[in-house]
Amino acid sequence: MREQQGDRGQEPDRDQRGLLRIGLAEVYNPSMQPTLYPGDQLVVRYGAPVRPGDVVVLRHPFRQDLLIVKRAVERREGGWWVKGDNPYVENDSREFGVVPDELMVARAWVRLRPLRSAGRGGQRSMAGLVSWAVSAVRPVGSRSWRRLRSAPAVRSASRRLRAR
């Protein structure tokens, strides 16, 4: 699904008219938590160049009809090493190895977090709406990954309790 550059040397993420090729992708599983949660939507740029730390949409190497969302960790011989942000879910390069460039479909640009239902009455407080509005739209990219990697490791409460 990789695009060839046109005769004029256009960027691969632009079509013949020079328009950006963007789309929407929905997250369905917890492999990218805490960055992305099931139900989050991603605005993606098709054919955009991938850099280490980028959140990408790719075809699963063993089931190419399945699109998955992972983080491009590093370039290796033969393609990209990709991992989910959730260390407990191993549906990534630890399971299927290096992902060839031709299976990389798009790079995530922005995360859209949906407004969750407010319960029986369907009403939300003003503070709840403001909190959602502040966190609903966030860029996803290598900068957020660097912050995530540099943050101290979070241990589960049960692990802390057992250590005492």
C-alpha positions as CSV (number, residue, x, y, z in Angstrom):
1,M,0.0,0.0,0.0
2,R,3.0,2.2,-0.4
3,E,2.6,5.1,-2.8
4,Q,5.2,6.0,-5.4
5,Q,6.3,9.6,-5.7
6,G,5.0,11.5,-8.7
7,D,7.2,12.8,-11.6
8,R,7.3,16.2,-9.8
9,G,8.8,14.7,-6.6
10,Q,5.7,15.3,-4.5
11,E,5.6,14.2,-0.9
12,P,4.1,10.7,-0.7
13,D,1.3,11.9,1.7
14,R,-0.2,14.3,-0.9
15,D,-2.4,13.3,-3.8
16,Q,-2.0,14.6,-7.4
17,R,-3.8,17.9,-6.5
18,G,-1.4,18.5,-3.6
19,L,-4.1,17.8,-1.0
20,L,-3.1,16.0,2.2
21,R,-4.4,12.5,2.4
22,I,-6.0,12.2,5.8
23,G,-8.4,9.8,7.4
24,L,-9.9,8.5,10.7
25,A,-8.9,5.3,12.5
26,E,-10.5,4.0,15.7
27,V,-8.7,2.3,18.5
28,Y,-10.3,-1.0,19.5
29,N,-7.9,-2.7,22.0
30,P,-5.8,-1.7,25.0
31,S,-2.4,-2.3,23.5
32,M,-1.6,1.5,23.4
33,Q,-2.7,2.4,26.9
34,P,-2.1,4.9,28.5
35,T,-1.6,7.0,25.4
36,L,-4.7,5.7,23.5
37,Y,-7.8,3.9,24.9
38,P,-10.5,1.8,23.1
39,G,-12.9,4.2,21.5
40,D,-10.3,6.9,20.8
41,Q,-10.2,8.1,17.2
42,L,-7.0,9.1,15.4
43,V,-6.7,11.5,12.6
44,V,-4.1,9.9,10.4
45,R,-1.9,11.0,7.4
46,Y,-1.6,8.3,4.8
47,G,1.8,7.8,3.3
48,A,3.5,10.2,5.8
49,P,7.1,9.5,6.6
50,V,7.6,7.5,9.8
51,R,10.1,8.6,12.5
52,P,11.0,6.8,15.7
53,G,8.4,7.5,18.4
54,D,5.5,8.0,15.9
55,V,2.2,6.3,16.4
56,V,1.4,4.5,13.2
57,V,-1.4,2.4,11.6
58,L,0.0,-0.7,9.9
59,R,-1.2,-4.0,8.4
60,H,-0.6,-6.9,10.8
61,P,2.2,-9.0,9.3
62,F,0.4,-12.3,9.7
63,R,-3.2,-11.0,9.0
64,Q,-2.8,-8.3,6.4
65,D,-6.6,-7.6,6.3
66,L,-6.2,-6.4,9.9
67,L,-5.1,-2.8,10.6
68,I,-3.4,-2.2,14.0
69,V,-2.1,0.8,15.9
70,K,1.4,0.7,17.3
71,R,4.4,3.0,18.0
72,A,7.4,2.9,15.7
73,V,10.3,2.4,18.0
74,E,13.3,2.1,15.8
75,R,14.5,1.4,12.2
76,R,16.0,-2.0,11.8
77,E,17.2,-4.0,8.8
78,G,14.1,-5.0,6.9
79,G,11.7,-2.4,8.4
80,W,10.4,-1.0,11.7
81,W,10.4,-2.4,15.2
82,V,6.9,-1.5,16.6
83,K,5.5,-1.8,20.1
84,G,2.4,-0.9,22.0
85,D,2.6,1.4,24.9
86,N,1.0,-1.2,27.2
87,P,3.8,-3.5,28.4
88,Y,1.3,-6.3,29.2
89,V,0.0,-6.7,25.7
90,E,2.6,-8.3,23.4
91,N,0.8,-8.1,20.0
92,D,3.7,-6.2,18.5
93,S,7.2,-6.8,17.1
94,R,8.0,-8.9,20.2
95,E,5.5,-11.4,18.6
96,F,5.9,-10.9,14.9
97,G,9.3,-9.3,14.4
98,V,10.3,-6.4,12.1
99,V,7.5,-4.8,10.0
100,P,8.4,-4.1,6.4
101,D,7.9,-0.6,5.1
102,E,5.2,-1.7,2.7
103,L,2.9,-2.6,5.6
104,M,3.1,0.9,7.2
105,V,-0.2,2.6,6.2
106,A,-0.4,5.9,8.0
107,R,1.1,8.1,10.8
108,A,-1.2,9.3,13.5
109,W,-1.5,13.0,13.8
110,V,-4.2,13.8,16.4
111,R,-6.1,11.8,19.0
112,L,-9.8,12.5,19.5
113,R,-11.3,11.2,22.7
114,P,-15.1,10.8,22.5
115,L,-17.5,12.3,25.1
116,R,-18.5,9.3,27.3
117,S,-22.1,8.9,28.4
118,A,-23.0,10.6,31.6
119,G,-25.1,7.8,33.2
120,R,-28.8,7.6,33.5
121,G,-29.7,11.3,33.3
122,G,-27.3,12.1,30.5
123,Q,-26.3,15.4,32.1
124,R,-22.8,16.4,32.8
125,S,-21.4,19.0,35.1
126,M,-19.7,22.1,33.7
127,A,-16.4,21.0,35.3
128,G,-16.8,17.5,33.6
129,L,-17.4,19.1,30.2
130,V,-14.4,21.5,30.6
131,S,-12.2,18.6,31.7
132,W,-13.3,16.6,28.6
133,A,-12.8,19.6,26.3
134,V,-9.2,20.1,27.6
135,S,-8.2,16.5,27.1
136,A,-10.3,15.5,24.0
137,V,-8.0,16.6,21.3
138,R,-4.3,15.9,21.6
139,P,-1.5,15.5,19.1
140,V,0.2,12.1,19.1
141,G,3.7,11.7,18.1
142,S,7.3,11.3,19.1
143,R,7.2,14.1,21.6
144,S,4.6,12.4,23.8
145,W,6.5,9.1,23.5
146,R,9.7,10.8,24.8
147,R,7.7,12.0,27.8
148,L,6.3,8.6,28.3
149,R,9.7,6.9,28.1
150,S,11.3,9.3,30.5
151,A,8.5,9.0,33.1
152,P,9.3,6.7,36.0
153,A,7.9,3.2,35.7
154,V,4.5,2.8,37.3
155,R,4.1,-0.3,39.4
156,S,0.7,-1.8,40.2
157,A,-0.7,-1.5,43.7
158,S,-0.6,-5.3,44.2
159,R,3.1,-5.4,43.3
160,R,3.8,-2.6,45.8
161,L,1.9,-4.4,48.5
162,R,3.7,-7.7,47.9
163,A,7.0,-5.9,48.1
164,R,6.4,-4.6,51.6
